[in-house]
Amino acid sequence: MKNLQDYIDNRNSWNSFFPGNKTITFPLSQKTVDDLARSLDGDLSPENLHCDGEISRAEAQRKYNYYGRVIKDLENYCLNNWLNTPTVHEYY
């Protein structure tokens, strides 16, 4: 669950710049899990994954692999905590 925790910590760091955004904490609710899945969908969009063509294919692949590990951690969290596992559409 290290990757999921890292992803959430990063999201919380970015969210702290915007007033009104809540800090993501454990235990995760179904709404939070669904929000994380939508965020991962956005992160995995081709434009975001490749930084609009500004990074190498190797770096984009590293990002894709990282997000894949986050998704696996999220799926395991859902299974272990009786939550519905959301679908991340951009992940193949």
Protein Blocks (a to p, Z undefined) as FASTA:
>chain_A
ZZmmmmmmmmmmmmmmpghiacddddddfklmmmmmmmmmmmmpmklmnonopacfklmm
mmmmmmmmmmmmmmmmmmmnopacdddfkbZZ
